[in-house]
Amino acid sequence: MTTAQSNILAKFQDEETKKAIVSIAETIRPLIEDVHAHPPSTQNYYGDYMRIISHSPKKTAGGFKLLAIAMLYAGANPEGIQAAIKNIC
């Protein structure tokens, strides 16, 4: 676990939430790695992140929060995630 990943999990007290973040991150890590394997088509990959986030079952900013945190844990660009959510909501 990297320092950045530890810092993400440290913000949560609930062990179930931490486990959910890690589990989702492990599931989407191949998608994030695939996105980063190519030159960005949009600033900070926000367009690619929008594609991933749009598959979230909850279509609200709050519903995207857990997925966005898991994407950060998996190595996504924070500015790209923020822009993606802003453009979706």
C-alpha positions, -999 to 999 in steps of 0.1 A, spaced: 0 0 0 13 34 -10 13 65 13 -14 80 -9 -35 49 -5 -30 49 33 -40 86 34 -72 79 15 -82 51 39 -72 71 70 -101 94 63 -126 67 71 -133 51 105 -156 24 93 -138 -8 84 -165 -19 60 -161 14 40 -124 8 38 -129 -27 26 -154 -15 0 -130 11 -13 -102 -15 -16 -125 -40 -33 -139 -16 -58 -104 -3 -65 -91 -38 -72 -119 -43 -96 -114 -11 -115 -76 -10 -114 -73 -26 -148 -96 1 -163 -75 29 -147 -43 13 -159 -57 10 -194 -67 46 -194 -32 56 -183 -15 34 -209 -26 59 -236 -21 96 -240 -49 116 -225 -76 125 -249 -89 151 -224 -71 171 -197 -62 149 -167 -81 120 -184 -115 134 -173 -132 121 -204 -121 85 -198 -130 88 -161 -165 101 -171 -169 69 -191 -160 48 -160 -181 69 -135 -211 68 -158 -215 31 -152 -221 38 -115 -255 25 -103 -262 58 -85 -264 88 -108 -259 116 -82 -227 133 -70 -231 115 -36 -236 82 -54 -203 87 -73 -183 95 -41 -174 59 -33 -165 51 -68 -144 83 -71 -126 75 -39 -119 39 -52 -106 54 -84 -82 76 -65 -71 45 -45 -65 27 -78 -43 56 -91 -66 79 -110 -57 116 -114 -76 136 -87 -82 167 -109 -95 144 -137 -119 127 -113 -131 161 -100 -137 174 -136 -155 142 -146 -179 144 -117 -185 181 -123 -193 174 -160 -217 145 -152 -237 162 -124 
